[in-house]
């Protein structure tokens, strides 16, 4: 017996719901597995980045200590002041990230012990220099011991890095396979859904006539438009992750070019013609510029792809750390940084530090020739059409920016000056704008050429922690060449 139209409609809807539920469940499971595998890939990159940071931070302390021992210039010891805390944080991060790997944990134990020995030896050199005695590295046995510890640290880091590179290759292969399975599942589900929808539409339109056919086509078009919009958003997110991963792959050829150029220079020695030596130097400088561009591009992609969760952030403490990091540049320019009242907000702590570091660093860099830079940092609560806002203001007395160029400075890779005048890649302010946007805010600039600039990063005040009071870095007026946060 033929089923009535309402029964056929009910049966069709029932079968469609079952099919869509099955497709949705399979797609969700595949997508969840792909996300988990991608998370392991990012986990491995974080371990590698932290290892590189540890080695770089320790190298900075070594060079600073060596410069202090040779010259007695106290400014050279700036990297040592936060080294212990930075290295302890890096070790804690590595211990947490490698907790599932006993071999890496064992290597980390050895690495931690060697780092403490290295810091202790460098501290003795500093104390000896302060006391007016020659530094330990002037004695043969001490120098050999220092070199042995440094070489052992590099070997441990290299061993851990090789382990993570192997894991990275395996995890990327698994992630690619998971992504392929997810695409296949979603594709097959989409095909089945479209086929079922087509059969249902044909059956219903034969029963209901032209108007029903038009209504069904309209609903199908709306559904497909929503699906396309969702897929486009997902595709954009995947492309951003891909750009971040691809940036790492671009660095290895650059390192090889630099290594082979240095090797060619050593092998040739004094027999290398001046023209050839100049070509090698130009090649090395070009790879260094490319490395800087890749690093900045990766930092730009990480604002969204590798961002951390929001939490309470005391911008007072962030300002202290930024001023300490920039102390060498402040001394070189004989400038000063004056930090005023700053709030406590809920944000991504690393990105807030990067925002202040970029803004204050630019203010120190673009100073007028012969005029020591003066930079002020303050926080203000402002009321606007969209509600209360926190405004973080960084003002300077530098070279300024003409009105026609203000709209360009937040665009990636936009430079207003040649490399011979000011270093940089033109990514710093673009990163600041992306950080502000991620926190629901904006960043603007006003400037007068020859008189300085004012950069204002604004964030919704309701993003602050309920009941939090504004933190404060007490204003400090310090002699040229020094700045402090009290």
ROZA-921622 format. One record per residue (C-alpha): x, y, z. Coordinates in pm, whole numbers, m for minus. Layout:
<nodes>
+--------+--------+--------+
|      X |      Y |      Z |
+--------+--------+--------+
|      X |      Y |      Z |
...
+--------+--------+--------+
</nodes>
This chain:
<nodes>
+--------+--------+--------+
|      X |      Y |      Z |
+--------+--------+--------+
|      0 |      0 |      0 |
|    137 |    341 |   m102 |
|    228 |    574 |    179 |
|     56 |    909 |    206 |
|    248 |   1231 |    151 |
|    275 |   1318 |    522 |
|    408 |    966 |    594 |
|    659 |    988 |    310 |
|    771 |   1328 |    436 |
|    807 |   1198 |    790 |
|   1002 |    893 |    669 |
|   1226 |   1106 |    450 |
|   1300 |   1349 |    732 |
|   1368 |   1059 |    966 |
|   1616 |    894 |    730 |
|   1778 |   1231 |    660 |
|   1824 |   1306 |   1029 |
|   1978 |    965 |   1089 |
|   2216 |   1013 |    795 |
|   2312 |   1366 |    897 |
|   2363 |   1258 |   1257 |
|   2595 |    978 |   1142 |
|   2790 |   1211 |    913 |
|   2815 |   1477 |   1183 |
|   2935 |   1224 |   1442 |
|   3197 |   1076 |   1209 |
|   3314 |   1423 |   1102 |
|   3335 |   1542 |   1462 |
|   3542 |   1241 |   1568 |
|   3776 |   1284 |   1271 |
|   3813 |   1657 |   1328 |
|   3879 |   1604 |   1700 |
|   4152 |   1351 |   1622 |
|   4307 |   1588 |   1367 |
|   4307 |   1873 |   1620 |
|   4467 |   1651 |   1884 |
|   4741 |   1543 |   1643 |
|   4801 |   1905 |   1536 |
|   4827 |   2001 |   1903 |
|   5109 |   1747 |   1948 |
|   5292 |   1904 |   1652 |
|   5266 |   2248 |   1813 |
|   5371 |   2090 |   2146 |
|   5692 |   1965 |   1983 |
|   5763 |   2307 |   1827 |
|   5722 |   2463 |   2171 |
|   5983 |   2225 |   2315 |
|   6227 |   2311 |   2033 |
|   6167 |   2685 |   2073 |
|   6223 |   2662 |   2450 |
|   6550 |   2472 |   2397 |
|   6667 |   2739 |   2153 |
|   6570 |   3012 |   2400 |
|   6767 |   2839 |   2680 |
|   7081 |   2815 |   2469 |
|   7045 |   3172 |   2341 |
|   6982 |   3315 |   2690 |
|   7286 |   3136 |   2835 |
|   7502 |   3254 |   2545 |
|   7393 |   3612 |   2612 |
|   7499 |   3580 |   2978 |
|   7837 |   3434 |   2872 |
|   7905 |   3716 |   2629 |
|   7793 |   3980 |   2878 |
|   8013 |   3836 |   3153 |
|   8308 |   3813 |   2918 |
|   8264 |   4174 |   2813 |
|   8241 |   4283 |   3178 |
|   8555 |   4091 |   3274 |
|   8749 |   4245 |   2986 |
|   8615 |   4602 |   3003 |
|   8470 |   4648 |   3353 |
|   8157 |   4807 |   3196 |
|   7867 |   4720 |   3433 |
|   7615 |   4760 |   3153 |
|   7745 |   4440 |   2997 |
|   7606 |   4242 |   3295 |
|   7244 |   4333 |   3212 |
|   7165 |   3987 |   3065 |
|   7279 |   3824 |   3392 |
|   7021 |   4000 |   3609 |
|   6718 |   3807 |   3487 |
|   6904 |   3504 |   3352 |
|   6847 |   3278 |   3651 |
|   6471 |   3340 |   3659 |
|   6440 |   3309 |   3279 |
|   6637 |   2984 |   3271 |
|   6441 |   2840 |   3563 |
|   6116 |   2920 |   3382 |
|   6249 |   2762 |   3064 |
|   6355 |   2450 |   3259 |
|   6013 |   2426 |   3425 |
|   5846 |   2459 |   3086 |
|   6068 |   2186 |   2938 |
|   6005 |   1958 |   3235 |
|   5630 |   2000 |   3192 |
|   5634 |   1956 |   2815 |
|   5857 |   1644 |   2824 |
|   5691 |   1478 |   3123 |
|   5580 |   1193 |   2893 |
|   5938 |   1122 |   2775 |
|   6176 |    962 |   3032 |
|   6481 |   1006 |   2805 |
|   6420 |   1378 |   2770 |
|   6359 |   1410 |   3144 |
|   6696 |   1246 |   3216 |
|   6872 |   1477 |   2968 |
|   6691 |   1773 |   3123 |
|   6824 |   1678 |   3469 |
|   7178 |   1685 |   3329 |
|   7113 |   2008 |   3140 |
|   6974 |   2181 |   3452 |
|   7279 |   2081 |   3656 |
|   7518 |   2206 |   3385 |
|   7332 |   2537 |   3349 |
|   7360 |   2599 |   3724 |
|   7733 |   2517 |   3712 |
|   7777 |   2758 |   3421 |
|   7587 |   3037 |   3601 |
|   7789 |   2978 |   3918 |
|   8119 |   2996 |   3726 |
|   8010 |   3315 |   3550 |
|   7907 |   3463 |   3886 |
|   8254 |   3390 |   4026 |
|   8409 |   3568 |   3728 |
|   8191 |   3872 |   3787 |
|   8273 |   3879 |   4158 |
|   8642 |   3846 |   4084 |
|   8625 |   4136 |   3842 |
|   8430 |   4346 |   4093 |
|   8697 |   4278 |   4354 |
|   8966 |   4399 |   4116 |
|   9110 |   4052 |   4056 |
|   9156 |   3909 |   3705 |
|   8866 |   3702 |   3574 |
|   8882 |   3324 |   3602 |
|   8878 |   3277 |   3228 |
|   9234 |   3419 |   3224 |
|   9357 |   3098 |   3395 |
|   9403 |   2789 |   3185 |
|   9224 |   2530 |   3403 |
|   8925 |   2755 |   3469 |
|   8894 |   2840 |   3100 |
|   8909 |   2472 |   3004 |
|   8644 |   2386 |   3265 |
|   8421 |   2667 |   3141 |
|   8463 |   2548 |   2782 |
|   8390 |   2188 |   2884 |
|   8065 |   2284 |   3058 |
|   7957 |   2501 |   2764 |
|   8027 |   2220 |   2515 |
|   7839 |   1971 |   2733 |
|   7538 |   2206 |   2751 |
|   7534 |   2233 |   2373 |
|   7556 |   1853 |   2339 |
|   7264 |   1802 |   2577 |
|   7054 |   2062 |   2395 |
|   7145 |   1909 |   2057 |
|   7051 |   1560 |   2182 |
|   6715 |   1686 |   2311 |
|   6657 |   1875 |   1986 |
|   6732 |   1564 |   1776 |
|   6485 |   1367 |   1986 |
|   6216 |   1632 |   1934 |
|   6290 |   1658 |   1559 |
|   6232 |   1283 |   1530 |
|   5909 |   1311 |   1726 |
|   5809 |   1609 |   1512 |
|   5847 |   1412 |   1189 |
|   5638 |   1125 |   1327 |
|   5372 |   1357 |   1466 |
|   5347 |   1560 |   1147 |
|   5298 |   1238 |    953 |
|   5023 |   1132 |   1193 |
|   4865 |   1480 |   1178 |
|   4865 |   1475 |    798 |
|   4703 |   1132 |    798 |
|   4439 |   1248 |   1048 |
|   4365 |   1557 |    842 |
|   4331 |   1342 |    528 |
|   4092 |   1107 |    708 |
|   3889 |   1401 |    833 |
|   3868 |   1548 |    483 |
|   3768 |   1210 |    340 |
|   3501 |   1158 |    606 |
|   3356 |   1504 |    561 |
|   3374 |   1471 |    182 |
|   3195 |   1136 |    174 |
|   2938 |   1260 |    422 |
|   2879 |   1572 |    213 |
|   2834 |   1361 |   m102 |
|   2588 |   1127 |     70 |
|   2399 |   1420 |    219 |
|   2377 |   1594 |   m118 |
|   2260 |   1272 |   m291 |
|   1996 |   1211 |    m28 |
|   1887 |   1574 |    m40 |
|   1860 |   1558 |   m420 |
|   1642 |   1246 |   m408 |
|   1423 |   1399 |   m138 |
|   1386 |   1725 |   m329 |
|   1285 |   1541 |   m649 |
|   1025 |   1334 |   m465 |
|    876 |   1627 |   m277 |
|    871 |   1864 |   m575 |
|    674 |   1608 |   m780 |
|    409 |   1605 |   m508 |
|    391 |   1969 |   m414 |
|    436 |   2142 |   m748 |
|    631 |   2440 |   m863 |
|    602 |   2644 |   m543 |
|    725 |   2360 |   m326 |
|   1017 |   2308 |   m566 |
|   1113 |   2675 |   m543 |
|   1093 |   2671 |   m162 |
|   1302 |   2355 |   m143 |
|   1567 |   2500 |   m375 |
|   1585 |   2814 |   m164 |
|   1632 |   2620 |    157 |
|   1902 |   2407 |     m6 |
|   2084 |   2717 |   m131 |
|   2074 |   2874 |    217 |
|   2210 |   2555 |    373 |
|   2492 |   2534 |    120 |
|   2580 |   2901 |    177 |
|   2610 |   2845 |    552 |
|   2821 |   2536 |    492 |
|   3051 |   2726 |    255 |
|   3090 |   3006 |    510 |
|   3180 |   2758 |    785 |
|   3427 |   2574 |    562 |
|   3585 |   2905 |    459 |
|   3636 |   3006 |    823 |
|   3789 |   2667 |    899 |
|   4011 |   2691 |    591 |
|   4141 |   3033 |    700 |
|   4231 |   2894 |   1043 |
|   4412 |   2597 |    883 |
|   4602 |   2827 |    646 |
|   4722 |   3036 |    941 |
|   4848 |   2723 |   1116 |
|   5016 |   2609 |    794 |
|   5196 |   2944 |    758 |
|   5333 |   2907 |   1110 |
|   5458 |   2552 |   1045 |
|   5601 |   2640 |    702 |
|   5803 |   2926 |    854 |
|   6005 |   2670 |   1050 |
|   6082 |   2471 |    734 |
|   6220 |   2782 |    564 |
|   6489 |   2832 |    827 |
|   6691 |   2516 |    769 |
|   6817 |   2610 |    415 |
|   6924 |   2951 |    549 |
|   7128 |   2790 |    825 |
|   7300 |   2569 |    565 |
|   7387 |   2869 |    345 |
|   7539 |   3047 |    646 |
|   7730 |   2736 |    755 |
|   7875 |   2666 |    410 |
|   7969 |   3031 |    359 |
|   8156 |   3035 |    690 |
|   8322 |   2704 |    602 |
|   8432 |   2835 |    262 |
|   8580 |   3143 |    428 |
|   8774 |   2930 |    679 |
|   8902 |   2689 |    412 |
|   9019 |   2966 |    183 |
|   9181 |   3168 |    462 |
|   9405 |   3447 |    341 |
|   9403 |   3304 |    m14 |
|   9044 |   3426 |    m63 |
|   9033 |   3717 |   m306 |
|   8883 |   4042 |   m172 |
|   8602 |   4024 |   m429 |
|   8515 |   3667 |   m322 |
|   8529 |   3760 |     46 |
|   8293 |   4048 |    m23 |
|   8051 |   3815 |   m206 |
|   8052 |   3571 |     85 |
|   7990 |   3853 |    331 |
|   7701 |   3978 |    122 |
|   7552 |   3626 |    107 |
|   7576 |   3588 |    485 |
|   7415 |   3929 |    545 |
|   7135 |   3843 |    302 |
|   7061 |   3514 |    482 |
|   7064 |   3697 |    815 |
|   6807 |   3946 |    683 |
|   6595 |   3657 |    552 |
|   6620 |   3483 |    891 |
|   6497 |   3800 |   1061 |
|   6205 |   3827 |    816 |
|   6105 |   3465 |    881 |
|   6128 |   3512 |   1258 |
|   5906 |   3820 |   1239 |
|   5658 |   3644 |   1009 |
|   5645 |   3352 |   1252 |
|   5588 |   3590 |   1544 |
|   5304 |   3751 |   1347 |
|   5141 |   3411 |   1278 |
|   5183 |   3300 |   1639 |
|   4964 |   3584 |   1767 |
|   4667 |   3368 |   1665 |
|   4810 |   3022 |   1593 |
|   5013 |   2970 |   1913 |
|   4839 |   3209 |   2151 |
|   4808 |   3135 |   2523 |
|   4494 |   3142 |   2732 |
|   4394 |   3468 |   2899 |
|   4467 |   3515 |   3268 |
|   4540 |   3790 |   3523 |
|   4827 |   4010 |   3401 |
|   4989 |   4281 |   3613 |
|   5108 |   4534 |   3355 |
|   5319 |   4697 |   3627 |
|   5537 |   4386 |   3643 |
|   5535 |   4354 |   3266 |
|   5667 |   4713 |   3238 |
|   5946 |   4635 |   3486 |
|   6056 |   4334 |   3281 |
|   6043 |   4523 |   2951 |
|   6253 |   4811 |   3089 |
|   6505 |   4560 |   3225 |
|   6528 |   4386 |   2886 |
|   6586 |   4719 |   2709 |
|   6838 |   4852 |   2960 |
|   7132 |   4807 |   2722 |
|   6957 |   5005 |   2446 |
|   6855 |   5273 |   2697 |
|   7217 |   5308 |   2803 |
|   7347 |   5322 |   2446 |
|   7107 |   5604 |   2355 |
|   7148 |   5783 |   2694 |
|   6768 |   5780 |   2709 |
|   6518 |   5726 |   2985 |
|   6189 |   5541 |   3022 |
|   5934 |   5679 |   3267 |
|   5658 |   5432 |   3364 |
|   5337 |   5565 |   3519 |
|   5022 |   5398 |   3658 |
|   4933 |   5074 |   3475 |
|   4630 |   4848 |   3532 |
|   4591 |   4478 |   3605 |
|   4395 |   4310 |   3326 |
|   4290 |   3968 |   3203 |
|   4494 |   3900 |   2889 |
|   4762 |   3687 |   2726 |
|   5068 |   3768 |   2939 |
|   5328 |   3691 |   2669 |
|   5147 |   3904 |   2412 |
|   5111 |   4196 |   2653 |
|   5488 |   4184 |   2709 |
|   5548 |   4166 |   2334 |
|   5318 |   4466 |   2279 |
|   5503 |   4686 |   2532 |
|   5844 |   4559 |   2416 |
|   5770 |   4654 |   2054 |
|   5625 |   4997 |   2137 |
|   5896 |   5102 |   2385 |
|   6172 |   4953 |   2168 |
|   6050 |   5151 |   1865 |
|   6036 |   5470 |   2074 |
|   6401 |   5421 |   2172 |
|   6511 |   5328 |   1819 |
|   6353 |   5614 |   1626 |
|   6508 |   5899 |   1826 |
|   6638 |   6222 |   1682 |
|   7014 |   6240 |   1620 |
|   7190 |   6399 |   1914 |
|   6872 |   6408 |   2127 |
|   6846 |   6139 |   2401 |
|   6507 |   5964 |   2379 |
|   6253 |   6016 |   2656 |
|   5972 |   5756 |   2663 |
|   5667 |   5762 |   2890 |
|   5434 |   5468 |   2951 |
|   5103 |   5510 |   3132 |
|   4760 |   5353 |   3161 |
|   4430 |   5541 |   3147 |
|   4068 |   5441 |   3189 |
|   3852 |   5607 |   2925 |
|   3479 |   5613 |   2851 |
|   3367 |   5582 |   2491 |
|   3062 |   5494 |   2279 |
|   3131 |   5122 |   2321 |
|   3187 |   5144 |   2697 |
|   3482 |   5180 |   2933 |
|   3828 |   5112 |   2788 |
|   4182 |   5070 |   2920 |
|   4423 |   5281 |   2718 |
|   4795 |   5193 |   2732 |
|   4979 |   5503 |   2608 |
|   5345 |   5509 |   2494 |
|   5476 |   5856 |   2405 |
|   5822 |   5963 |   2285 |
|   6018 |   6268 |   2169 |
|   6157 |   6100 |   1859 |
|   6166 |   6176 |   1487 |
|   5788 |   6154 |   1446 |
|   5581 |   6034 |   1147 |
|   5421 |   6244 |    874 |
|   5042 |   6230 |    846 |
|   5047 |   6060 |    503 |
|   5241 |   5762 |    643 |
|   5040 |   5698 |    963 |
|   4802 |   5458 |    788 |
|   5095 |   5246 |    659 |
|   5289 |   5181 |    978 |
|   5059 |   4899 |   1099 |
|   5080 |   4706 |    768 |
|   5321 |   4406 |    767 |
|   5667 |   4472 |    618 |
|   5603 |   4846 |    573 |
|   5919 |   5050 |    636 |
|   5937 |   5429 |    626 |
|   6319 |   5441 |    639 |
|   6603 |   5253 |    473 |
|   6797 |   4977 |    652 |
|   7106 |   5198 |    662 |
|   6914 |   5448 |    878 |
|   6717 |   5221 |   1114 |
|   6723 |   4843 |   1156 |
|   6411 |   4627 |   1148 |
|   6172 |   4447 |    912 |
|   5855 |   4654 |    951 |
|   5665 |   4382 |   1140 |
|   5669 |   4519 |   1496 |
|   5365 |   4746 |   1472 |
|   5174 |   4493 |   1259 |
|   5220 |   4242 |   1542 |
|   5099 |   4505 |   1792 |
|   4784 |   4562 |   1587 |
|   4713 |   4190 |   1570 |
|   4765 |   4152 |   1948 |
|   4526 |   4442 |   2012 |
|   4264 |   4289 |   1781 |
|   4292 |   3950 |   1954 |
|   4213 |   4123 |   2284 |
|   3909 |   4298 |   2137 |
|   4084 |   4633 |   2108 |
|   4260 |   4868 |   1868 |
|   4588 |   5056 |   1838 |
|   4626 |   5406 |   1697 |
|   4903 |   5660 |   1652 |
|   4932 |   6038 |   1643 |
|   5253 |   6214 |   1555 |
|   5423 |   6541 |   1467 |
|   5741 |   6513 |   1255 |
|   6043 |   6619 |   1455 |
|   5854 |   6629 |   1785 |
|   5762 |   6268 |   1864 |
|   5477 |   6016 |   1849 |
|   5204 |   5880 |   2075 |
|   5083 |   5519 |   2039 |
|   4761 |   5419 |   2218 |
|   4651 |   5055 |   2256 |
|   4290 |   5037 |   2384 |
|   4114 |   4732 |   2530 |
|   3765 |   4685 |   2676 |
|   3778 |   4754 |   3051 |
|   3533 |   4472 |   3124 |
|   3809 |   4233 |   3011 |
|   3982 |   4322 |   3340 |
|   3949 |   4089 |   3635 |
|   3647 |   4178 |   3853 |
|   3755 |   4376 |   4156 |
|   4111 |   4424 |   4033 |
|   4272 |   4755 |   4113 |
|   4498 |   4940 |   3876 |
|   4858 |   4835 |   3924 |
|   5124 |   5106 |   3934 |
|   5483 |   5152 |   3827 |
|   5589 |   5459 |   4024 |
|   5716 |   5735 |   3793 |
|   6092 |   5766 |   3790 |
|   6308 |   6048 |   3660 |
|   6654 |   5906 |   3603 |
|   6979 |   6047 |   3464 |
|   7033 |   6015 |   3088 |
|   7128 |   5663 |   2996 |
|   6936 |   5497 |   3282 |
|   6574 |   5408 |   3354 |
|   6415 |   5209 |   3628 |
|   6070 |   5087 |   3734 |
|   6014 |   5121 |   4109 |
+--------+--------+--------+
</nodes>
